[in-house]
């Protein structure tokens, strides 16, 4: 009887531990750095800023994050408060994982822009605002 009780307790503990660790991996995600920039070179942002000229062809959103497990984030691109792009990105199980997305900017798309970096649980990790003029 004692062995059966011990076995049931062990199975219960295993199931509860597995359940606890099966929660959304977004909770292990740490945002290290994020910026918008003119380009990416050698996996690093170049020309970081919050104002870009109207003749810029493309703007990049660079993100560096750490996670205990593989997870996903999204870059939500907004022009004048209207969502114009949603890009899903993988974050690997790493202390320092770098990723990026980019958005083509048309010459007439001047004004306020923003990128929201969103975890897999839809929590906004950071909002980066910038202007194209």
C-alpha atoms as an extended CHARMM CRD file, in Angstrom:
* protein
*
       133  EXT
         1         1  UNK       CA              0.0000000000        0.0000000000        0.0000000000  PROA      1               0.0000000000
         2         2  UNK       CA              2.8440000000        2.3870000000        0.8300000000  PROA      2               0.0000000000
         3         3  UNK       CA              4.4440000000        1.6820000000       -2.5590000000  PROA      3               0.0000000000
         4         4  UNK       CA              1.1660000000        2.4230000000       -4.3180000000  PROA      4               0.0000000000
         5         5  UNK       CA              0.7770000000        5.7240000000       -2.4270000000  PROA      5               0.0000000000
         6         6  UNK       CA              4.3630000000        6.6620000000       -3.2120000000  PROA      6               0.0000000000
         7         7  UNK       CA              3.8330000000        5.8380000000       -6.8980000000  PROA      7               0.0000000000
         8         8  UNK       CA              0.6190000000        7.9000000000       -7.0630000000  PROA      8               0.0000000000
         9         9  UNK       CA              2.3830000000       10.8170000000       -5.3420000000  PROA      9               0.0000000000
        10        10  UNK       CA              5.3210000000       10.6100000000       -7.7720000000  PROA      10              0.0000000000
        11        11  UNK       CA              3.0170000000       10.5520000000      -10.8010000000  PROA      11              0.0000000000
        12        12  UNK       CA              1.0110000000       13.4680000000       -9.4090000000  PROA      12              0.0000000000
        13        13  UNK       CA              4.1880000000       15.5150000000       -8.8430000000  PROA      13              0.0000000000
        14        14  UNK       CA              5.4330000000       14.7190000000      -12.3600000000  PROA      14              0.0000000000
        15        15  UNK       CA              2.1230000000       15.7510000000      -13.9360000000  PROA      15              0.0000000000
        16        16  UNK       CA              1.9340000000       18.9830000000      -11.9220000000  PROA      16              0.0000000000
        17        17  UNK       CA              5.5560000000       19.8640000000      -12.7020000000  PROA      17              0.0000000000
        18        18  UNK       CA              4.9840000000       19.1860000000      -16.4010000000  PROA      18              0.0000000000
        19        19  UNK       CA              1.8350000000       21.2950000000      -16.3140000000  PROA      19              0.0000000000
        20        20  UNK       CA              3.6610000000       24.1940000000      -14.6970000000  PROA      20              0.0000000000
        21        21  UNK       CA              6.4650000000       24.0930000000      -17.2560000000  PROA      21              0.0000000000
        22        22  UNK       CA              4.0210000000       23.7520000000      -20.1450000000  PROA      22              0.0000000000
        23        23  UNK       CA              2.7790000000       27.2920000000      -19.6440000000  PROA      23              0.0000000000
        24        24  UNK       CA              3.3280000000       29.7830000000      -22.4470000000  PROA      24              0.0000000000
        25        25  UNK       CA              7.0220000000       30.2730000000      -23.1460000000  PROA      25              0.0000000000
        26        26  UNK       CA              6.4410000000       34.0150000000      -23.3770000000  PROA      26              0.0000000000
        27        27  UNK       CA              6.9620000000       34.1520000000      -19.6010000000  PROA      27              0.0000000000
        28        28  UNK       CA             10.6330000000       33.1850000000      -20.0850000000  PROA      28              0.0000000000
        29        29  UNK       CA             11.1820000000       35.8440000000      -22.7610000000  PROA      29              0.0000000000
        30        30  UNK       CA             13.3680000000       38.8510000000      -21.9210000000  PROA      30              0.0000000000
        31        31  UNK       CA             13.6720000000       41.7980000000      -24.2910000000  PROA      31              0.0000000000
        32        32  UNK       CA             17.3080000000       42.9410000000      -24.3220000000  PROA      32              0.0000000000
        33        33  UNK       CA             17.3130000000       45.5780000000      -27.0630000000  PROA      33              0.0000000000
        34        34  UNK       CA             15.0200000000       46.8910000000      -29.7780000000  PROA      34              0.0000000000
        35        35  UNK       CA             15.3550000000       49.7440000000      -32.2500000000  PROA      35              0.0000000000
        36        36  UNK       CA             14.3700000000       50.9620000000      -35.6890000000  PROA      36              0.0000000000
        37        37  UNK       CA             17.1920000000       51.6340000000      -38.0900000000  PROA      37              0.0000000000
        38        38  UNK       CA             18.2480000000       52.2000000000      -41.7020000000  PROA      38              0.0000000000
        39        39  UNK       CA             19.9200000000       48.8100000000      -42.1640000000  PROA      39              0.0000000000
        40        40  UNK       CA             21.3140000000       45.7020000000      -40.4910000000  PROA      40              0.0000000000
        41        41  UNK       CA             25.0060000000       44.8430000000      -40.8980000000  PROA      41              0.0000000000
        42        42  UNK       CA             26.7550000000       41.9040000000      -39.2510000000  PROA      42              0.0000000000
        43        43  UNK       CA             23.5050000000       41.1980000000      -37.3450000000  PROA      43              0.0000000000
        44        44  UNK       CA             23.5380000000       44.6660000000      -35.7360000000  PROA      44              0.0000000000
        45        45  UNK       CA             21.4220000000       47.7830000000      -36.3440000000  PROA      45              0.0000000000
        46        46  UNK       CA             22.9670000000       50.6370000000      -38.3600000000  PROA      46              0.0000000000
        47        47  UNK       CA             21.5440000000       54.1470000000      -38.5190000000  PROA      47              0.0000000000
        48        48  UNK       CA             19.3300000000       53.8600000000      -35.4420000000  PROA      48              0.0000000000
        49        49  UNK       CA             16.9710000000       56.7930000000      -35.1470000000  PROA      49              0.0000000000
        50        50  UNK       CA             13.4870000000       58.1000000000      -34.6100000000  PROA      50              0.0000000000
        51        51  UNK       CA             13.3380000000       60.3580000000      -37.6840000000  PROA      51              0.0000000000
        52        52  UNK       CA             13.9920000000       59.1360000000      -41.2320000000  PROA      52              0.0000000000
        53        53  UNK       CA             13.8680000000       60.9880000000      -44.5780000000  PROA      53              0.0000000000
        54        54  UNK       CA             10.9650000000       60.3720000000      -46.9700000000  PROA      54              0.0000000000
        55        55  UNK       CA             13.3280000000       58.9400000000      -49.5840000000  PROA      55              0.0000000000
        56        56  UNK       CA             14.3240000000       56.0310000000      -47.3250000000  PROA      56              0.0000000000
        57        57  UNK       CA             13.3140000000       52.8690000000      -49.1460000000  PROA      57              0.0000000000
        58        58  UNK       CA             13.0520000000       50.5770000000      -46.1110000000  PROA      58              0.0000000000
        59        59  UNK       CA             13.1160000000       50.7840000000      -42.3110000000  PROA      59              0.0000000000
        60        60  UNK       CA             14.1850000000       47.8480000000      -40.1360000000  PROA      60              0.0000000000
        61        61  UNK       CA             13.0880000000       46.8480000000      -36.6590000000  PROA      61              0.0000000000
        62        62  UNK       CA             15.9090000000       45.0680000000      -34.8340000000  PROA      62              0.0000000000
        63        63  UNK       CA             15.1360000000       42.9560000000      -31.7630000000  PROA      63              0.0000000000
        64        64  UNK       CA             17.4930000000       41.1460000000      -29.3830000000  PROA      64              0.0000000000
        65        65  UNK       CA             15.8800000000       38.8640000000      -26.8120000000  PROA      65              0.0000000000
        66        66  UNK       CA             16.6850000000       36.0040000000      -24.4950000000  PROA      66              0.0000000000
        67        67  UNK       CA             14.4950000000       32.9970000000      -23.8470000000  PROA      67              0.0000000000
        68        68  UNK       CA             14.7920000000       29.6900000000      -22.0370000000  PROA      68              0.0000000000
        69        69  UNK       CA             12.7430000000       27.9870000000      -24.7540000000  PROA      69              0.0000000000
        70        70  UNK       CA             11.9720000000       28.5110000000      -28.4170000000  PROA      70              0.0000000000
        71        71  UNK       CA              9.1200000000       31.0020000000      -28.7370000000  PROA      71              0.0000000000
        72        72  UNK       CA              7.7170000000       33.5490000000      -31.1670000000  PROA      72              0.0000000000
        73        73  UNK       CA              7.2280000000       37.2740000000      -31.2130000000  PROA      73              0.0000000000
        74        74  UNK       CA              5.5060000000       39.5680000000      -33.6690000000  PROA      74              0.0000000000
        75        75  UNK       CA              6.4460000000       42.9300000000      -35.0930000000  PROA      75              0.0000000000
        76        76  UNK       CA              3.2790000000       44.9300000000      -35.7090000000  PROA      76              0.0000000000
        77        77  UNK       CA              3.9530000000       47.8730000000      -38.0320000000  PROA      77              0.0000000000
        78        78  UNK       CA              1.5700000000       50.8530000000      -37.8880000000  PROA      78              0.0000000000
        79        79  UNK       CA              1.3390000000       53.8670000000      -40.1680000000  PROA      79              0.0000000000
        80        80  UNK       CA             -0.7920000000       56.6810000000      -38.7540000000  PROA      80              0.0000000000
        81        81  UNK       CA             -2.3080000000       54.2420000000      -36.2180000000  PROA      81              0.0000000000
        82        82  UNK       CA             -3.4050000000       51.7500000000      -38.9080000000  PROA      82              0.0000000000
        83        83  UNK       CA             -1.7600000000       48.3240000000      -38.8430000000  PROA      83              0.0000000000
        84        84  UNK       CA             -0.0110000000       47.7930000000      -42.1780000000  PROA      84              0.0000000000
        85        85  UNK       CA              2.0500000000       44.6650000000      -41.4510000000  PROA      85              0.0000000000
        86        86  UNK       CA              2.2720000000       41.8110000000      -38.9590000000  PROA      86              0.0000000000
        87        87  UNK       CA              5.4280000000       39.7180000000      -39.0390000000  PROA      87              0.0000000000
        88        88  UNK       CA              5.9080000000       36.5620000000      -36.9520000000  PROA      88              0.0000000000
        89        89  UNK       CA              9.4850000000       35.9240000000      -35.8330000000  PROA      89              0.0000000000
        90        90  UNK       CA             11.1720000000       33.0350000000      -34.0600000000  PROA      90              0.0000000000
        91        91  UNK       CA             13.1490000000       33.5480000000      -30.8580000000  PROA      91              0.0000000000
        92        92  UNK       CA             15.4440000000       30.6060000000      -30.2000000000  PROA      92              0.0000000000
        93        93  UNK       CA             16.3860000000       29.1400000000      -26.8500000000  PROA      93              0.0000000000
        94        94  UNK       CA             19.3100000000       31.4770000000      -26.2670000000  PROA      94              0.0000000000
        95        95  UNK       CA             20.5290000000       34.1360000000      -23.8790000000  PROA      95              0.0000000000
        96        96  UNK       CA             20.8820000000       36.5280000000      -26.8250000000  PROA      96              0.0000000000
        97        97  UNK       CA             18.8480000000       35.8620000000      -29.9840000000  PROA      97              0.0000000000
        98        98  UNK       CA             18.7270000000       38.5360000000      -32.6920000000  PROA      98              0.0000000000
        99        99  UNK       CA             15.9650000000       38.9320000000      -35.2560000000  PROA      99              0.0000000000
       100       100  UNK       CA             14.5320000000       41.6370000000      -37.4880000000  PROA      100             0.0000000000
       101       101  UNK       CA             11.7750000000       42.6430000000      -39.8040000000  PROA      101             0.0000000000
       102       102  UNK       CA             11.5380000000       45.4690000000      -42.2820000000  PROA      102             0.0000000000
       103       103  UNK       CA              8.9250000000       47.5970000000      -43.9740000000  PROA      103             0.0000000000
       104       104  UNK       CA              9.1490000000       49.2080000000      -47.3720000000  PROA      104             0.0000000000
       105       105  UNK       CA              8.3690000000       52.9090000000      -47.0620000000  PROA      105             0.0000000000
       106       106  UNK       CA              6.7340000000       54.6430000000      -50.0190000000  PROA      106             0.0000000000
       107       107  UNK       CA              7.6560000000       58.2980000000      -50.6260000000  PROA      107             0.0000000000
       108       108  UNK       CA              4.1060000000       59.4430000000      -49.7840000000  PROA      108             0.0000000000
       109       109  UNK       CA              4.0890000000       57.5790000000      -46.4320000000  PROA      109             0.0000000000
       110       110  UNK       CA              5.3450000000       60.4820000000      -44.3620000000  PROA      110             0.0000000000
       111       111  UNK       CA              4.2170000000       61.0140000000      -40.8180000000  PROA      111             0.0000000000
       112       112  UNK       CA              3.9870000000       58.9460000000      -37.6610000000  PROA      112             0.0000000000
       113       113  UNK       CA              4.9280000000       55.2730000000      -37.5940000000  PROA      113             0.0000000000
       114       114  UNK       CA              5.3130000000       52.7390000000      -34.8150000000  PROA      114             0.0000000000
       115       115  UNK       CA              6.3300000000       49.1400000000      -34.3340000000  PROA      115             0.0000000000
       116       116  UNK       CA              4.9190000000       47.0840000000      -31.4850000000  PROA      116             0.0000000000
       117       117  UNK       CA              6.9830000000       44.0990000000      -30.3810000000  PROA      117             0.0000000000
       118       118  UNK       CA              4.4930000000       41.5430000000      -29.0760000000  PROA      118             0.0000000000
       119       119  UNK       CA              5.1170000000       38.2620000000      -27.2060000000  PROA      119             0.0000000000
       120       120  UNK       CA              3.2890000000       35.0340000000      -28.0280000000  PROA      120             0.0000000000
       121       121  UNK       CA              0.8070000000       35.7720000000      -25.2130000000  PROA      121             0.0000000000
       122       122  UNK       CA             -0.0340000000       39.1000000000      -26.9800000000  PROA      122             0.0000000000
       123       123  UNK       CA              1.7150000000       41.1900000000      -24.3200000000  PROA      123             0.0000000000
       124       124  UNK       CA              3.2980000000       44.2910000000      -25.8530000000  PROA      124             0.0000000000
       125       125  UNK       CA              6.9650000000       44.1580000000      -24.8870000000  PROA      125             0.0000000000
       126       126  UNK       CA              7.9090000000       47.5000000000      -26.4190000000  PROA      126             0.0000000000
       127       127  UNK       CA              6.5190000000       50.1820000000      -28.7180000000  PROA      127             0.0000000000
       128       128  UNK       CA              8.9640000000       52.0870000000      -30.8940000000  PROA      128             0.0000000000
       129       129  UNK       CA              7.6730000000       55.2900000000      -32.4410000000  PROA      129             0.0000000000
       130       130  UNK       CA              9.3720000000       57.0270000000      -35.3510000000  PROA      130             0.0000000000
       131       131  UNK       CA              8.6970000000       59.6500000000      -37.9750000000  PROA      131             0.0000000000
       132       132  UNK       CA              9.2310000000       59.7010000000      -41.7210000000  PROA      132             0.0000000000
       133       133  UNK       CA              9.5180000000       63.2600000000      -43.0400000000  PROA      133             0.0000000000
